[in-house]
Amino acid sequence: MSLKSTQLPTPTPSGSRTLNPTSLRSRRFSLPRRPAGTVYRGREGMWSWVLHRITGVGIYFFLLVHLLDTALIRVSPEAYNAVINTYKNPIMGLGELALVAAIGFHGLNGLRIILIDFWNVGTRNHRLMFYIVIALWVVLLLGFAPRHLMHVFGGGA
Amino acid sequence: MAVTLDDPRTKNVVRRRGGRNWEKWGWIYMRVSGLVLVVLIFGHLFVNLYAGGGVSALDFAFVAGKYASPFWQVYDFLLLWLALVHGANGIRTLINDYSISPVGRGLRRLLSPHFLMKSALLGSTVVLLILGTLVIFTFDPCPATSNADLLPSFCAAVQ
């Protein structure tokens, strides 16, 4: 984390680790191998990390607001209902869907991080686990979104 | 003054000078609390947003009905502490990653953005933990001065 990415050698694109064949053939000596796999950039590893940070920050600032509005139950029923009623509109309804989507990803990816840390083959399977996280996340939202949107837009119980 | 050199290829080991390894405990806390929070928040979202009337049914009577039971008081108390400390520790990580550590000492240090952000984070976290805990455990589901229509249905029997 402390290294600036610009100070590091250009990473070989994962998937094609071989150097340019023509330049290799003309040489009689073996090239020193680039430290492959030491640059943490791109693909599932980085993007799950980026999404984990963004969703984490979003959830945190929601949590601050959520604690303050819920604290109004200690003030009076009228105060709490007045604030909650301002949330009951389609824009906030879509915001709640985004919130659940963010929490769902952060939680499932958090389980993936725990498996990477503690499961002896977790690191080897982190890419597969990323796609399992995405699949479970889609299933979660397919279950939640229709019912929530019916609650928000009226229609259904 | 004689300078001693390490043998070539000696590993550069940074030795800690004793004391508790707080970063390690923070790391463990994020994983343990995360595991519990996945379960608690799933239940929280299910009860408040999915079951029954969902988000459209939320009002004082609904929340008061929940907090009349010690189960939901303890549940939300755990949610409050685990989630807020988990979140605050995550934000602390971001401040460490993206904000330059203070260089100077004294007032220069106290007024550096890094230190101000960490102070604000610690302050807001402590205030919200105290506020939330007080709200959960000093809450009265049937306040006497209120319009009875806004209260949970069991208040009629109590009053």
Chai-1 contact restraints between the chains, C-beta under 6 A:
chainA,res_idxA,chainB,res_idxB,connection_type,confidence,min_distance_angstrom,max_distance_angstrom,comment,restraint_id
A,G56,B,G90,contact,1.0,0.0,6.0,A-B,restraint_1
A,Y60,B,G87,contact,1.0,0.0,6.0,A-B,restraint_2
A,Y60,B,I91,contact,1.0,0.0,6.0,A-B,restraint_3
A,L63,B,G87,contact,1.0,0.0,6.0,A-B,restraint_4
A,L67,B,L128,contact,1.0,0.0,6.0,A-B,restraint_5
A,L67,B,G132,contact,1.0,0.0,6.0,A-B,restraint_6
A,A71,B,L131,contact,1.0,0.0,6.0,A-B,restraint_7
A,A71,B,V135,contact,1.0,0.0,6.0,A-B,restraint_8
A,I73,B,V63,contact,1.0,0.0,6.0,A-B,restraint_9
A,R74,B,V135,contact,1.0,0.0,6.0,A-B,restraint_10
A,R74,B,F139,contact,1.0,0.0,6.0,A-B,restraint_11
A,P77,B,F60,contact,1.0,0.0,6.0,A-B,restraint_12
A,P77,B,S146,contact,1.0,0.0,6.0,A-B,restraint_13
A,P77,B,L150,contact,1.0,0.0,6.0,A-B,restraint_14
A,Y80,B,F60,contact,1.0,0.0,6.0,A-B,restraint_15
A,N81,B,D59,contact,1.0,0.0,6.0,A-B,restraint_16
A,N81,B,F60,contact,1.0,0.0,6.0,A-B,restraint_17
A,I84,B,L58,contact,1.0,0.0,6.0,A-B,restraint_18
A,E96,B,V55,contact,1.0,0.0,6.0,A-B,restraint_19
A,G107,B,V38,contact,1.0,0.0,6.0,A-B,restraint_20
A,G110,B,G34,contact,1.0,0.0,6.0,A-B,restraint_21
A,I114,B,R31,contact,1.0,0.0,6.0,A-B,restraint_22
A,H151,B,G54,contact,1.0,0.0,6.0,A-B,restraint_23
A,H151,B,V55,contact,1.0,0.0,6.0,A-B,restraint_24
A,H151,B,S56,contact,1.0,0.0,6.0,A-B,restraint_25
